[in-house]
Amino acid sequence: MDTTWKDELVRGLQHFGGEAHRKELFDYIGKLLQKILQRNLLELCRKS
């Protein structure tokens, strides 16, 4: 199942204890997504 933007917002809010400024959430989600993309790229390279 793919993770949605809504799922990432909920995860971000949970990380900050239920309250966060929009910029904090976007920064946190951006870092998470960057890590996921890097990991997926590494896996793809290894399979090649």
Residue pairs with C-beta under 8 A, 6 or more apart in sequence:
8 29
8 32
8 33
9 25
9 29
11 29
11 32
12 20
12 24
12 25
12 28
12 29
12 32
13 19
13 20
13 25
15 28
16 24
16 25
16 28
20 28
